Amino acid sequence: MVKDEVLQVTGEFTMHGQTKTITLPVEVLGIGTHPYNQKPVAGFETRTALLRSDYAVNSWADAAGVLGDEVRGSVTIEAIADE
């Protein structure tokens, strides 16, 4: 892995009883040595957008019109080796 490399990570995602296979673009933020415990460490980040309707999460009346179908999310991970 190299910093700024983008990995395509595929897996099963379940929400509201609906399971779908999704692929997330995961950016490698950096790889190095943790400054406190001297163990290998790597940082990753992904962002995605899902449609509520794909997971049957649009069954209530949204009278105010404030909830859109698209939901955006992001995840940032710091992974430290467990040696």
mmCIF file of the N, C-alpha and C atoms, coordinates in Angstrom:
data_MODEL
# 
_entry.id   MODEL 
# 
loop_
_atom_site.group_PDB 
_atom_site.id 
_atom_site.type_symbol 
_atom_site.label_atom_id 
_atom_site.label_alt_id 
_atom_site.label_comp_id 
_atom_site.label_asym_id 
_atom_site.label_entity_id 
_atom_site.label_seq_id 
_atom_site.pdbx_PDB_ins_code 
_atom_site.Cartn_x 
_atom_site.Cartn_y 
_atom_site.Cartn_z 
_atom_site.occupancy 
_atom_site.B_iso_or_equiv 
_atom_site.pdbx_formal_charge 
_atom_site.auth_seq_id 
_atom_site.auth_comp_id 
_atom_site.auth_asym_id 
_atom_site.auth_atom_id 
_atom_site.pdbx_PDB_model_num 
ATOM 1   N N  . MET A 1 1  ? 0.832   -1.186 0.000  1.00 0.00 ? 1  MET A N  1 
ATOM 2   C CA . MET A 1 1  ? 0.000   0.000  0.000  1.00 0.00 ? 1  MET A CA 1 
ATOM 3   C C  . MET A 1 1  ? 0.873   1.244  0.000  1.00 0.00 ? 1  MET A C  1 
ATOM 4   N N  . VAL A 1 2  ? 0.383   2.236  -0.675 1.00 0.00 ? 2  VAL A N  1 
ATOM 5   C CA . VAL A 1 2  ? 1.100   3.499  -0.804 1.00 0.00 ? 2  VAL A CA 1 
ATOM 6   C C  . VAL A 1 2  ? 0.152   4.633  -0.442 1.00 0.00 ? 2  VAL A C  1 
ATOM 7   N N  . LYS A 1 3  ? 0.672   5.663  0.215  1.00 0.00 ? 3  LYS A N  1 
ATOM 8   C CA . LYS A 1 3  ? -0.136  6.831  0.551  1.00 0.00 ? 3  LYS A CA 1 
ATOM 9   C C  . LYS A 1 3  ? -0.826  7.352  -0.709 1.00 0.00 ? 3  LYS A C  1 
ATOM 10  N N  . ASP A 1 4  ? -2.055  7.768  -0.582 1.00 0.00 ? 4  ASP A N  1 
ATOM 11  C CA . ASP A 1 4  ? -2.902  8.276  -1.663 1.00 0.00 ? 4  ASP A CA 1 
ATOM 12  C C  . ASP A 1 4  ? -3.395  7.188  -2.620 1.00 0.00 ? 4  ASP A C  1 
ATOM 13  N N  . GLU A 1 5  ? -3.046  5.922  -2.370 1.00 0.00 ? 5  GLU A N  1 
ATOM 14  C CA . GLU A 1 5  ? -3.586  4.824  -3.164 1.00 0.00 ? 5  GLU A CA 1 
ATOM 15  C C  . GLU A 1 5  ? -5.064  4.660  -2.800 1.00 0.00 ? 5  GLU A C  1 
ATOM 16  N N  . VAL A 1 6  ? -5.894  4.294  -3.771 1.00 0.00 ? 6  VAL A N  1 
ATOM 17  C CA . VAL A 1 6  ? -7.314  4.063  -3.510 1.00 0.00 ? 6  VAL A CA 1 
ATOM 18  C C  . VAL A 1 6  ? -7.603  2.583  -3.721 1.00 0.00 ? 6  VAL A C  1 
ATOM 19  N N  . LEU A 1 7  ? -8.068  1.934  -2.662 1.00 0.00 ? 7  LEU A N  1 
ATOM 20  C CA . LEU A 1 7  ? -8.415  0.520  -2.700 1.00 0.00 ? 7  LEU A CA 1 
ATOM 21  C C  . LEU A 1 7  ? -9.913  0.390  -2.929 1.00 0.00 ? 7  LEU A C  1 
ATOM 22  N N  . GLN A 1 8  ? -10.337 -0.609 -3.673 1.00 0.00 ? 8  GLN A N  1 
ATOM 23  C CA . GLN A 1 8  ? -11.764 -0.882 -3.883 1.00 0.00 ? 8  GLN A CA 1 
ATOM 24  C C  . GLN A 1 8  ? -12.129 -2.040 -2.949 1.00 0.00 ? 8  GLN A C  1 
ATOM 25  N N  . VAL A 1 9  ? -12.893 -1.756 -1.900 1.00 0.00 ? 9  VAL A N  1 
ATOM 26  C CA . VAL A 1 9  ? -13.245 -2.747 -0.889 1.00 0.00 ? 9  VAL A CA 1 
ATOM 27  C C  . VAL A 1 9  ? -14.713 -3.122 -1.062 1.00 0.00 ? 9  VAL A C  1 
ATOM 28  N N  . THR A 1 10 ? -14.962 -4.408 -1.298 1.00 0.00 ? 10 THR A N  1 
ATOM 29  C CA . THR A 1 10 ? -16.313 -4.896 -1.551 1.00 0.00 ? 10 THR A CA 1 
ATOM 30  C C  . THR A 1 10 ? -16.772 -5.762 -0.385 1.00 0.00 ? 10 THR A C  1 
ATOM 31  N N  . GLY A 1 11 ? -18.024 -5.563 0.024  1.00 0.00 ? 11 GLY A N  1 
ATOM 32  C CA . GLY A 1 11 ? -18.582 -6.361 1.109  1.00 0.00 ? 11 GLY A CA 1 
ATOM 33  C C  . GLY A 1 11 ? -20.090 -6.257 1.146  1.00 0.00 ? 11 GLY A C  1 
ATOM 34  N N  . GLU A 1 12 ? -20.685 -6.933 2.101  1.00 0.00 ? 12 GLU A N  1 
ATOM 35  C CA . GLU A 1 12 ? -22.128 -6.928 2.288  1.00 0.00 ? 12 GLU A CA 1 
ATOM 36  C C  . GLU A 1 12 ? -22.492 -5.827 3.289  1.00 0.00 ? 12 GLU A C  1 
ATOM 37  N N  . PHE A 1 13 ? -23.482 -5.011 2.955  1.00 0.00 ? 13 PHE A N  1 
ATOM 38  C CA . PHE A 1 13 ? -23.962 -3.945 3.826  1.00 0.00 ? 13 PHE A CA 1 
ATOM 39  C C  . PHE A 1 13 ? -25.445 -4.187 4.079  1.00 0.00 ? 13 PHE A C  1 
ATOM 40  N N  . THR A 1 14 ? -25.829 -4.236 5.348  1.00 0.00 ? 14 THR A N  1 
ATOM 41  C CA . THR A 1 14 ? -27.222 -4.472 5.719  1.00 0.00 ? 14 THR A CA 1 
ATOM 42  C C  . THR A 1 14 ? -27.759 -3.269 6.473  1.00 0.00 ? 14 THR A C  1 
ATOM 43  N N  . MET A 1 15 ? -28.922 -2.807 6.044  1.00 0.00 ? 15 MET A N  1 
ATOM 44  C CA . MET A 1 15 ? -29.613 -1.732 6.732  1.00 0.00 ? 15 MET A CA 1 
ATOM 45  C C  . MET A 1 15 ? -31.112 -1.988 6.615  1.00 0.00 ? 15 MET A C  1 
ATOM 46  N N  . HIS A 1 16 ? -31.801 -1.922 7.730  1.00 0.00 ? 16 HIS A N  1 
ATOM 47  C CA . HIS A 1 16 ? -33.255 -2.068 7.761  1.00 0.00 ? 16 HIS A CA 1 
ATOM 48  C C  . HIS A 1 16 ? -33.700 -3.398 7.159  1.00 0.00 ? 16 HIS A C  1 
ATOM 49  N N  . GLY A 1 17 ? -32.908 -4.460 7.409  1.00 0.00 ? 17 GLY A N  1 
ATOM 50  C CA . GLY A 1 17 ? -33.249 -5.797 6.930  1.00 0.00 ? 17 GLY A CA 1 
ATOM 51  C C  . GLY A 1 17 ? -32.931 -6.068 5.475  1.00 0.00 ? 17 GLY A C  1 
ATOM 52  N N  . GLN A 1 18 ? -32.377 -5.104 4.771  1.00 0.00 ? 18 GLN A N  1 
ATOM 53  C CA . GLN A 1 18 ? -32.017 -5.262 3.357  1.00 0.00 ? 18 GLN A CA 1 
ATOM 54  C C  . GLN A 1 18 ? -30.497 -5.379 3.251  1.00 0.00 ? 18 GLN A C  1 
ATOM 55  N N  . THR A 1 19 ? -30.001 -6.403 2.563  1.00 0.00 ? 19 THR A N  1 
ATOM 56  C CA . THR A 1 19 ? -28.565 -6.603 2.388  1.00 0.00 ? 19 THR A CA 1 
ATOM 57  C C  . THR A 1 19 ? -28.209 -6.435 0.921  1.00 0.00 ? 19 THR A C  1 
ATOM 58  N N  . LYS A 1 20 ? -27.170 -5.657 0.677  1.00 0.00 ? 20 LYS A N  1 
ATOM 59  C CA . LYS A 1 20 ? -26.688 -5.427 -0.687 1.00 0.00 ? 20 LYS A CA 1 
ATOM 60  C C  . LYS A 1 20 ? -25.169 -5.496 -0.683 1.00 0.00 ? 20 LYS A C  1 
ATOM 61  N N  . THR A 1 21 ? -24.604 -5.898 -1.813 1.00 0.00 ? 21 THR A N  1 
ATOM 62  C CA . THR A 1 21 ? -23.163 -5.868 -1.991 1.00 0.00 ? 21 THR A CA 1 
ATOM 63  C C  . THR A 1 21 ? -22.786 -4.466 -2.450 1.00 0.00 ? 21 THR A C  1 
ATOM 64  N N  . ILE A 1 22 ? -21.852 -3.848 -1.729 1.00 0.00 ? 22 ILE A N  1 
ATOM 65  C CA . ILE A 1 22 ? -21.396 -2.513 -2.115 1.00 0.00 ? 22 ILE A CA 1 
ATOM 66  C C  . ILE A 1 22 ? -19.873 -2.505 -2.208 1.00 0.00 ? 22 ILE A C  1 
ATOM 67  N N  . THR A 1 23 ? -19.351 -1.604 -3.001 1.00 0.00 ? 23 THR A N  1 
ATOM 68  C CA . THR A 1 23 ? -17.906 -1.408 -3.131 1.00 0.00 ? 23 THR A CA 1 
ATOM 69  C C  . THR A 1 23 ? -17.591 0.020  -2.730 1.00 0.00 ? 23 THR A C  1 
ATOM 70  N N  . LEU A 1 24 ? -16.667 0.160  -1.781 1.00 0.00 ? 24 LEU A N  1 
ATOM 71  C CA . LEU A 1 24 ? -16.278 1.476  -1.286 1.00 0.00 ? 24 LEU A CA 1 
ATOM 72  C C  . LEU A 1 24 ? -14.866 1.819  -1.750 1.00 0.00 ? 24 LEU A C  1 
ATOM 73  N N  . PRO A 1 25 ? -14.652 3.027  -2.225 1.00 0.00 ? 25 PRO A N  1 
ATOM 74  C CA . PRO A 1 25 ? -13.294 3.470  -2.539 1.00 0.00 ? 25 PRO A CA 1 
ATOM 75  C C  . PRO A 1 25 ? -12.614 3.908  -1.234 1.00 0.00 ? 25 PRO A C  1 
ATOM 76  N N  . VAL A 1 26 ? -11.585 3.192  -0.824 1.00 0.00 ? 26 VAL A N  1 
ATOM 77  C CA . VAL A 1 26 ? -10.900 3.467  0.440  1.00 0.00 ? 26 VAL A CA 1 
ATOM 78  C C  . VAL A 1 26 ? -9.532  4.071  0.137  1.00 0.00 ? 26 VAL A C  1 
ATOM 79  N N  . GLU A 1 27 ? -9.342  5.302  0.569  1.00 0.00 ? 27 GLU A N  1 
ATOM 80  C CA . GLU A 1 27 ? -8.075  5.995  0.347  1.00 0.00 ? 27 GLU A CA 1 
ATOM 81  C C  . GLU A 1 27 ? -7.098  5.676  1.472  1.00 0.00 ? 27 GLU A C  1 
ATOM 82  N N  . VAL A 1 28 ? -5.872  5.345  1.099  1.00 0.00 ? 28 VAL A N  1 
ATOM 83  C CA . VAL A 1 28 ? -4.809  5.131  2.082  1.00 0.00 ? 28 VAL A CA 1 
ATOM 84  C C  . VAL A 1 28 ? -4.266  6.509  2.447  1.00 0.00 ? 28 VAL A C  1 
ATOM 85  N N  . LEU A 1 29 ? -4.458  6.905  3.710  1.00 0.00 ? 29 LEU A N  1 
ATOM 86  C CA . LEU A 1 29 ? -4.021  8.228  4.163  1.00 0.00 ? 29 LEU A CA 1 
ATOM 87  C C  . LEU A 1 29 ? -2.543  8.258  4.532  1.00 0.00 ? 29 LEU A C  1 
ATOM 88  N N  . GLY A 1 30 ? -2.031  7.125  4.976  1.00 0.00 ? 30 GLY A N  1 
ATOM 89  C CA . GLY A 1 30 ? -0.619  7.068  5.342  1.00 0.00 ? 30 GLY A CA 1 
ATOM 90  C C  . GLY A 1 30 ? -0.295  5.781  6.067  1.00 0.00 ? 30 GLY A C  1 
ATOM 91  N N  . ILE A 1 31 ? 0.970   5.426  6.031  1.00 0.00 ? 31 ILE A N  1 
ATOM 92  C CA . ILE A 1 31 ? 1.470   4.225  6.698  1.00 0.00 ? 31 ILE A CA 1 
ATOM 93  C C  . ILE A 1 31 ? 2.757   4.621  7.405  1.00 0.00 ? 31 ILE A C  1 
ATOM 94  N N  . GLY A 1 32 ? 2.915   4.162  8.635  1.00 0.00 ? 32 GLY A N  1 
ATOM 95  C CA . GLY A 1 32 ? 4.132   4.516  9.356  1.00 0.00 ? 32 GLY A CA 1 
ATOM 96  C C  . GLY A 1 32 ? 4.235   3.790  10.675 1.00 0.00 ? 32 GLY A C  1 
ATOM 97  N N  . THR A 1 33 ? 4.914   4.420  11.621 1.00 0.00 ? 33 THR A N  1 
ATOM 98  C CA . THR A 1 33 ? 5.105   3.881  12.959 1.00 0.00 ? 33 THR A CA 1 
ATOM 99  C C  . THR A 1 33 ? 4.407   4.800  13.949 1.00 0.00 ? 33 THR A C  1 
ATOM 100 N N  . HIS A 1 34 ? 3.615   4.207  14.838 1.00 0.00 ? 34 HIS A N  1 
ATOM 101 C CA . HIS A 1 34 ? 2.897   4.995  15.839 1.00 0.00 ? 34 HIS A CA 1 
ATOM 102 C C  . HIS A 1 34 ? 3.918   5.664  16.770 1.00 0.00 ? 34 HIS A C  1 
ATOM 103 N N  . PRO A 1 35 ? 3.783   6.965  17.027 1.00 0.00 ? 35 PRO A N  1 
ATOM 104 C CA . PRO A 1 35 ? 4.798   7.677  17.804 1.00 0.00 ? 35 PRO A CA 1 
ATOM 105 C C  . PRO A 1 35 ? 4.885   7.273  19.272 1.00 0.00 ? 35 PRO A C  1 
ATOM 106 N N  . TYR A 1 36 ? 3.820   6.697  19.831 1.00 0.00 ? 36 TYR A N  1 
ATOM 107 C CA . TYR A 1 36 ? 3.841   6.360  21.261 1.00 0.00 ? 36 TYR A CA 1 
ATOM 108 C C  . TYR A 1 36 ? 4.231   4.918  21.534 1.00 0.00 ? 36 TYR A C  1 
ATOM 109 N N  . ASN A 1 37 ? 3.687   3.975  20.751 1.00 0.00 ? 37 ASN A N  1 
ATOM 110 C CA . ASN A 1 37 ? 3.974   2.564  21.044 1.00 0.00 ? 37 ASN A CA 1 
ATOM 111 C C  . ASN A 1 37 ? 4.914   1.917  20.033 1.00 0.00 ? 37 ASN A C  1 
ATOM 112 N N  . GLN A 1 38 ? 5.336   2.662  19.023 1.00 0.00 ? 38 GLN A N  1 
ATOM 113 C CA . GLN A 1 38 ? 6.296   2.201  18.010 1.00 0.00 ? 38 GLN A CA 1 
ATOM 114 C C  . GLN A 1 38 ? 5.798   1.008  17.194 1.00 0.00 ? 38 GLN A C  1 
ATOM 115 N N  . LYS A 1 39 ? 4.486   0.798  17.147 1.00 0.00 ? 39 LYS A N  1 
ATOM 116 C CA . LYS A 1 39 ? 3.916   -0.283 16.338 1.00 0.00 ? 39 LYS A CA 1 
ATOM 117 C C  . LYS A 1 39 ? 3.529   0.264  14.965 1.00 0.00 ? 39 LYS A C  1 
ATOM 118 N N  . PRO A 1 40 ? 3.490   -0.623 13.947 1.00 0.00 ? 40 PRO A N  1 
ATOM 119 C CA . PRO A 1 40 ? 3.048   -0.183 12.622 1.00 0.00 ? 40 PRO A CA 1 
ATOM 120 C C  . PRO A 1 40 ? 1.616   0.356  12.680 1.00 0.00 ? 40 PRO A C  1 
ATOM 121 N N  . VAL A 1 41 ? 1.362   1.435  11.931 1.00 0.00 ? 41 VAL A N  1 
ATOM 122 C CA . VAL A 1 41 ? 0.048   2.070  11.923 1.00 0.00 ? 41 VAL A CA 1 
ATOM 123 C C  . VAL A 1 41 ? -0.284  2.509  10.489 1.00 0.00 ? 41 VAL A C  1 
ATOM 124 N N  . ALA A 1 42 ? -1.573  2.475  10.168 1.00 0.00 ? 42 ALA A N  1 
ATOM 125 C CA . ALA A 1 42 ? -2.014  2.911  8.842  1.00 0.00 ? 42 ALA A CA 1 
ATOM 126 C C  . ALA A 1 42 ? -3.339  3.651  8.991  1.00 0.00 ? 42 ALA A C  1 
ATOM 127 N N  . GLY A 1 43 ? -3.549  4.645  8.146  1.00 0.00 ? 43 GLY A N  1 
ATOM 128 C CA . GLY A 1 43 ? -4.793  5.413  8.166  1.00 0.00 ? 43 GLY A CA 1 
ATOM 129 C C  . GLY A 1 43 ? -5.550  5.245  6.859  1.00 0.00 ? 43 GLY A C  1 
ATOM 130 N N  . PHE A 1 44 ? -6.879  5.129  6.966  1.00 0.00 ? 44 PHE A N  1 
ATOM 131 C CA . PHE A 1 44 ? -7.737  4.915  5.810  1.00 0.00 ? 44 PHE A CA 1 
ATOM 132 C C  . PHE A 1 44 ? -8.972  5.801  5.925  1.00 0.00 ? 44 PHE A C  1 
ATOM 133 N N  . GLU A 1 45 ? -9.547  6.154  4.777  1.00 0.00 ? 45 GLU A N  1 
ATOM 134 C CA . GLU A 1 45 ? -10.777 6.946  4.787  1.00 0.00 ? 45 GLU A CA 1 
ATOM 135 C C  . GLU A 1 45 ? -11.635 6.569  3.590  1.00 0.00 ? 45 GLU A C  1 
ATOM 136 N N  . THR A 1 46 ? -12.946 6.540  3.811  1.00 0.00 ? 46 THR A N  1 
ATOM 137 C CA . THR A 1 46 ? -13.878 6.314  2.712  1.00 0.00 ? 46 THR A CA 1 
ATOM 138 C C  . THR A 1 46 ? -15.089 7.222  2.884  1.00 0.00 ? 46 THR A C  1 
ATOM 139 N N  . ARG A 1 47 ? -15.693 7.571  1.780  1.00 0.00 ? 47 ARG A N  1 
ATOM 140 C CA . ARG A 1 47 ? -16.935 8.348  1.750  1.00 0.00 ? 47 ARG A CA 1 
ATOM 141 C C  . ARG A 1 47 ? -17.849 7.687  0.739  1.00 0.00 ? 47 ARG A C  1 
ATOM 142 N N  . THR A 1 48 ? -19.142 7.684  1.057  1.00 0.00 ? 48 THR A N  1 
ATOM 143 C CA . THR A 1 48 ? -20.089 7.074  0.140  1.00 0.00 ? 48 THR A CA 1 
ATOM 144 C C  . THR A 1 48 ? -21.453 7.740  0.284  1.00 0.00 ? 48 THR A C  1 
ATOM 145 N N  . ALA A 1 49 ? -22.301 7.457  -0.641 1.00 0.00 ? 49 ALA A N  1 
ATOM 146 C CA . ALA A 1 49 ? -23.692 7.927  -0.587 1.00 0.00 ? 49 ALA A CA 1 
ATOM 147 C C  . ALA A 1 49 ? -24.584 6.728  -0.870 1.00 0.00 ? 49 ALA A C  1 
ATOM 148 N N  . LEU A 1 50 ? -25.613 6.565  -0.051 1.00 0.00 ? 50 LEU A N  1 
ATOM 149 C CA . LEU A 1 50 ? -26.585 5.487  -0.215 1.00 0.00 ? 50 LEU A CA 1 
ATOM 150 C C  . LEU A 1 50 ? -27.967 6.099  -0.396 1.00 0.00 ? 50 LEU A C  1 
ATOM 151 N N  . LEU A 1 51 ? -28.827 5.360  -1.050 1.00 0.00 ? 51 LEU A N  1 
ATOM 152 C CA . LEU A 1 51 ? -30.213 5.792  -1.192 1.00 0.00 ? 51 LEU A CA 1 
ATOM 153 C C  . LEU A 1 51 ? -31.066 5.064  -0.157 1.00 0.00 ? 51 LEU A C  1 
ATOM 154 N N  . ARG A 1 52 ? -31.822 5.823  0.627  1.00 0.00 ? 52 ARG A N  1 
ATOM 155 C CA . ARG A 1 52 ? -32.711 5.215  1.622  1.00 0.00 ? 52 ARG A CA 1 
ATOM 156 C C  . ARG A 1 52 ? -33.684 4.255  0.956  1.00 0.00 ? 52 ARG A C  1 
ATOM 157 N N  . SER A 1 53 ? -34.149 4.609  -0.216 1.00 0.00 ? 53 SER A N  1 
ATOM 158 C CA . SER A 1 53 ? -35.133 3.770  -0.920 1.00 0.00 ? 53 SER A CA 1 
ATOM 159 C C  . SER A 1 53 ? -34.568 2.403  -1.307 1.00 0.00 ? 53 SER A C  1 
ATOM 160 N N  . ASP A 1 54 ? -33.251 2.290  -1.477 1.00 0.00 ? 54 ASP A N  1 
ATOM 161 C CA . ASP A 1 54 ? -32.637 0.993  -1.785 1.00 0.00 ? 54 ASP A CA 1 
ATOM 162 C C  . ASP A 1 54 ? -32.738 0.025  -0.611 1.00 0.00 ? 54 ASP A C  1 
ATOM 163 N N  . TYR A 1 55 ? -32.951 0.552  0.587  1.00 0.00 ? 55 TYR A N  1 
ATOM 164 C CA . TYR A 1 55 ? -32.993 -0.256 1.803  1.00 0.00 ? 55 TYR A CA 1 
ATOM 165 C C  . TYR A 1 55 ? -34.356 -0.174 2.494  1.00 0.00 ? 55 TYR A C  1 
ATOM 166 N N  . ALA A 1 56 ? -35.374 0.223  1.762  1.00 0.00 ? 56 ALA A N  1 
ATOM 167 C CA . ALA A 1 56 ? -36.749 0.303  2.276  1.00 0.00 ? 56 ALA A CA 1 
ATOM 168 C C  . ALA A 1 56 ? -36.846 1.188  3.518  1.00 0.00 ? 56 ALA A C  1 
ATOM 169 N N  . VAL A 1 57 ? -36.079 2.270  3.535  1.00 0.00 ? 57 VAL A N  1 
ATOM 170 C CA . VAL A 1 57 ? -36.099 3.193  4.667  1.00 0.00 ? 57 VAL A CA 1 
ATOM 171 C C  . VAL A 1 57 ? -36.808 4.479  4.251  1.00 0.00 ? 57 VAL A C  1 
ATOM 172 N N  . ASN A 1 58 ? -37.829 4.340  3.473  1.00 0.00 ? 58 ASN A N  1 
ATOM 173 C CA . ASN A 1 58 ? -38.593 5.522  3.066  1.00 0.00 ? 58 ASN A CA 1 
ATOM 174 C C  . ASN A 1 58 ? -40.081 5.273  3.225  1.00 0.00 ? 58 ASN A C  1 
ATOM 175 N N  . SER A 1 59 ? -40.432 4.420  4.172  1.00 0.00 ? 59 SER A N  1 
ATOM 176 C CA . SER A 1 59 ? -41.817 4.003  4.288  1.00 0.00 ? 59 SER A CA 1 
ATOM 177 C C  . SER A 1 59 ? -42.682 4.936  5.122  1.00 0.00 ? 59 SER A C  1 
ATOM 178 N N  . TRP A 1 60 ? -42.089 5.927  5.792  1.00 0.00 ? 60 TRP A N  1 
ATOM 179 C CA . TRP A 1 60 ? -42.910 6.853  6.559  1.00 0.00 ? 60 TRP A CA 1 
ATOM 180 C C  . TRP A 1 60 ? -43.170 8.121  5.759  1.00 0.00 ? 60 TRP A C  1 
ATOM 181 N N  . ALA A 1 61 ? -44.166 8.832  6.134  1.00 0.00 ? 61 ALA A N  1 
ATOM 182 C CA . ALA A 1 61 ? -44.508 10.078 5.441  1.00 0.00 ? 61 ALA A CA 1 
ATOM 183 C C  . ALA A 1 61 ? -43.579 11.183 5.916  1.00 0.00 ? 61 ALA A C  1 
ATOM 184 N N  . ASP A 1 62 ? -42.919 11.812 4.999  1.00 0.00 ? 62 ASP A N  1 
ATOM 185 C CA . ASP A 1 62 ? -42.022 12.928 5.310  1.00 0.00 ? 62 ASP A CA 1 
ATOM 186 C C  . ASP A 1 62 ? -42.744 14.217 4.932  1.00 0.00 ? 62 ASP A C  1 
ATOM 187 N N  . ALA A 1 63 ? -43.738 14.553 5.736  1.00 0.00 ? 63 ALA A N  1 
ATOM 188 C CA . ALA A 1 63 ? -44.614 15.680 5.412  1.00 0.00 ? 63 ALA A CA 1 
ATOM 189 C C  . ALA A 1 63 ? -43.856 16.999 5.296  1.00 0.00 ? 63 ALA A C  1 
ATOM 190 N N  . ALA A 1 64 ? -42.796 17.158 6.075  1.00 0.00 ? 64 ALA A N  1 
ATOM 191 C CA . ALA A 1 64 ? -42.061 18.428 6.047  1.00 0.00 ? 64 ALA A CA 1 
ATOM 192 C C  . ALA A 1 64 ? -41.119 18.507 4.848  1.00 0.00 ? 64 ALA A C  1 
ATOM 193 N N  . GLY A 1 65 ? -40.826 17.374 4.214  1.00 0.00 ? 65 GLY A N  1 
ATOM 194 C CA . GLY A 1 65 ? -39.934 17.375 3.060  1.00 0.00 ? 65 GLY A CA 1 
ATOM 195 C C  . GLY A 1 65 ? -38.490 17.660 3.402  1.00 0.00 ? 65 GLY A C  1 
ATOM 196 N N  . VAL A 1 66 ? -38.073 17.373 4.641  1.00 0.00 ? 66 VAL A N  1 
ATOM 197 C CA . VAL A 1 66 ? -36.706 17.692 5.048  1.00 0.00 ? 66 VAL A CA 1 
ATOM 198 C C  . VAL A 1 66 ? -35.730 16.529 4.876  1.00 0.00 ? 66 VAL A C  1 
ATOM 199 N N  . LEU A 1 67 ? -36.242 15.325 4.672  1.00 0.00 ? 67 LEU A N  1 
ATOM 200 C CA . LEU A 1 67 ? -35.375 14.168 4.497  1.00 0.00 ? 67 LEU A CA 1 
ATOM 201 C C  . LEU A 1 67 ? -35.289 13.799 3.029  1.00 0.00 ? 67 LEU A C  1 
ATOM 202 N N  . GLY A 1 68 ? -34.084 13.807 2.482  1.00 0.00 ? 68 GLY A N  1 
ATOM 203 C CA . GLY A 1 68 ? -33.896 13.387 1.109  1.00 0.00 ? 68 GLY A CA 1 
ATOM 204 C C  . GLY A 1 68 ? -33.671 11.895 1.034  1.00 0.00 ? 68 GLY A C  1 
ATOM 205 N N  . ASP A 1 69 ? -33.674 11.346 -0.156 1.00 0.00 ? 69 ASP A N  1 
ATOM 206 C CA . ASP A 1 69 ? -33.447 9.918  -0.357 1.00 0.00 ? 69 ASP A CA 1 
ATOM 207 C C  . ASP A 1 69 ? -31.973 9.567  -0.188 1.00 0.00 ? 69 ASP A C  1 
ATOM 208 N N  . GLU A 1 70 ? -31.090 10.488 -0.533 1.00 0.00 ? 70 GLU A N  1 
ATOM 209 C CA . GLU A 1 70 ? -29.652 10.218 -0.465 1.00 0.00 ? 70 GLU A CA 1 
ATOM 210 C C  . GLU A 1 70 ? -29.113 10.503 0.932  1.00 0.00 ? 70 GLU A C  1 
ATOM 211 N N  . VAL A 1 71 ? -28.340 9.534  1.463  1.00 0.00 ? 71 VAL A N  1 
ATOM 212 C CA . VAL A 1 71 ? -27.679 9.680  2.754  1.00 0.00 ? 71 VAL A CA 1 
ATOM 213 C C  . VAL A 1 71 ? -26.178 9.548  2.508  1.00 0.00 ? 71 VAL A C  1 
ATOM 214 N N  . ARG A 1 72 ? -25.427 10.523 2.963  1.00 0.00 ? 72 ARG A N  1 
ATOM 215 C CA . ARG A 1 72 ? -23.973 10.499 2.788  1.00 0.00 ? 72 ARG A CA 1 
ATOM 216 C C  . ARG A 1 72 ? -23.299 10.137 4.099  1.00 0.00 ? 72 ARG A C  1 
ATOM 217 N N  . GLY A 1 73 ? -22.209 9.384  3.981  1.00 0.00 ? 73 GLY A N  1 
ATOM 218 C CA . GLY A 1 73 ? -21.468 8.988  5.177  1.00 0.00 ? 73 GLY A CA 1 
ATOM 219 C C  . GLY A 1 73 ? -19.984 8.918  4.896  1.00 0.00 ? 73 GLY A C  1 
ATOM 220 N N  . SER A 1 74 ? -19.214 9.012  5.958  1.00 0.00 ? 74 SER A N  1 
ATOM 221 C CA . SER A 1 74 ? -17.762 8.868  5.835  1.00 0.00 ? 74 SER A CA 1 
ATOM 222 C C  . SER A 1 74 ? -17.228 8.112  7.041  1.00 0.00 ? 74 SER A C  1 
ATOM 223 N N  . VAL A 1 75 ? -16.130 7.407  6.820  1.00 0.00 ? 75 VAL A N  1 
ATOM 224 C CA . VAL A 1 75 ? -15.474 6.641  7.876  1.00 0.00 ? 75 VAL A CA 1 
ATOM 225 C C  . VAL A 1 75 ? -13.977 6.891  7.766  1.00 0.00 ? 75 VAL A C  1 
ATOM 226 N N  . THR A 1 76 ? -13.357 7.207  8.908  1.00 0.00 ? 76 THR A N  1 
ATOM 227 C CA . THR A 1 76 ? -11.904 7.350  8.979  1.00 0.00 ? 76 THR A CA 1 
ATOM 228 C C  . THR A 1 76 ? -11.398 6.328  9.991  1.00 0.00 ? 76 THR A C  1 
ATOM 229 N N  . ILE A 1 77 ? -10.379 5.566  9.603  1.00 0.00 ? 77 ILE A N  1 
ATOM 230 C CA . ILE A 1 77 ? -9.863  4.478  10.439 1.00 0.00 ? 77 ILE A CA 1 
ATOM 231 C C  . ILE A 1 77 ? -8.366  4.649  10.653 1.00 0.00 ? 77 ILE A C  1 
ATOM 232 N N  . GLU A 1 78 ? -7.950  4.465  11.904 1.00 0.00 ? 78 GLU A N  1 
ATOM 233 C CA . GLU A 1 78 ? -6.531  4.342  12.222 1.00 0.00 ? 78 GLU A CA 1 
ATOM 234 C C  . GLU A 1 78 ? -6.329  2.926  12.716 1.00 0.00 ? 78 GLU A C  1 
ATOM 235 N N  . ALA A 1 79 ? -5.561  2.139  11.995 1.00 0.00 ? 79 ALA A N  1 
ATOM 236 C CA . ALA A 1 79 ? -5.339  0.733  12.327 1.00 0.00 ? 79 ALA A CA 1 
ATOM 237 C C  . ALA A 1 79 ? -3.917  0.567  12.863 1.00 0.00 ? 79 ALA A C  1 
ATOM 238 N N  . ILE A 1 80 ? -3.814  0.017  14.079 1.00 0.00 ? 80 ILE A N  1 
ATOM 239 C CA . ILE A 1 80 ? -2.521  -0.207 14.724 1.00 0.00 ? 80 ILE A CA 1 
ATOM 240 C C  . ILE A 1 80 ? -2.299  -1.702 14.839 1.00 0.00 ? 80 ILE A C  1 
ATOM 241 N N  . ALA A 1 81 ? -1.105  -2.159 14.468 1.00 0.00 ? 81 ALA A N  1 
ATOM 242 C CA . ALA A 1 81 ? -0.772  -3.576 14.522 1.00 0.00 ? 81 ALA A CA 1 
ATOM 243 C C  . ALA A 1 81 ? -0.844  -4.078 15.960 1.00 0.00 ? 81 ALA A C  1 
ATOM 244 N N  . ASP A 1 82 ? -1.379  -5.285 16.108 1.00 0.00 ? 82 ASP A N  1 
ATOM 245 C CA . ASP A 1 82 ? -1.487  -5.919 17.416 1.00 0.00 ? 82 ASP A CA 1 
ATOM 246 C C  . ASP A 1 82 ? -0.448  -7.027 17.481 1.00 0.00 ? 82 ASP A C  1 
ATOM 247 N N  . GLU A 1 83 ? 0.771   -6.658 17.737 1.00 0.00 ? 83 GLU A N  1 
ATOM 248 C CA . GLU A 1 83 ? 1.872   -7.628 17.742 1.00 0.00 ? 83 GLU A CA 1 
ATOM 249 C C  . GLU A 1 83 ? 2.186   -8.090 19.141 1.00 0.00 ? 83 GLU A C  1 
# 
